[in-house]
Amino acid sequence: MPSPVPANETERLAALHALDIVDSAPETAYDEITELAAQICGCPVVIP
C-alpha cells in the first residue's frame, strides 16, 4: 500500500534539493545509529 502524498510535497522536495541531499551518497554512520536505536527501542526499521 503506497503512502499518501503530503499536502506540502512540492515544498518538501524543493527544500531537499536546496540542501543538495537528494540522491546523496549513503552515510553509514547515521545508518548504524538508526539501527542501534531501533534495536535498543525494540522497533522495526527499514534499511535500504
C-alpha atoms as one frame of an Amber mdcrd trajectory, in Angstrom:
protein
   0.000   0.000   0.000   1.599   3.294  -1.046   1.903   6.136   1.430  -0.256
   9.208   0.873   1.465  12.193  -0.719   1.869  15.053   1.791  -0.002  18.277
   1.022   3.325  20.152   1.015   5.169  17.682  -1.243   6.327  20.349  -3.710
   7.811  22.489  -0.933   9.348  19.446   0.759  11.103  18.356  -2.436  12.297
  21.911  -3.110  13.854  22.033   0.371  15.608  18.685  -0.151  17.001  19.851
  -3.492  18.105  23.181  -1.971  20.045  21.261   0.685  21.593  19.074  -2.043
  20.729  15.855  -0.206  18.618  14.164  -2.871  20.435  11.110  -4.243  23.422
  11.786  -1.987  25.841   9.030  -1.043  24.835   6.779   1.874  26.087   7.833
   5.291  26.949   4.594   7.063  27.443   6.193  10.476  23.881   7.547  10.505
  22.513   4.217   9.286  24.316   2.436  12.127  22.993   4.887  14.729  19.459
   4.374  13.421  19.841   0.599  13.506  21.224   0.690  17.070  18.404   2.953
  18.270  15.844   0.614  16.692  17.401  -2.374  18.446  17.503  -0.603  21.823
  13.879   0.530  21.481  12.702  -2.788  20.077  11.302  -1.069  16.977  11.471
  -2.407  13.443  13.388  -0.298  10.949  13.752  -0.437   7.186  17.334  -0.231
   5.940  17.699   0.471   2.222
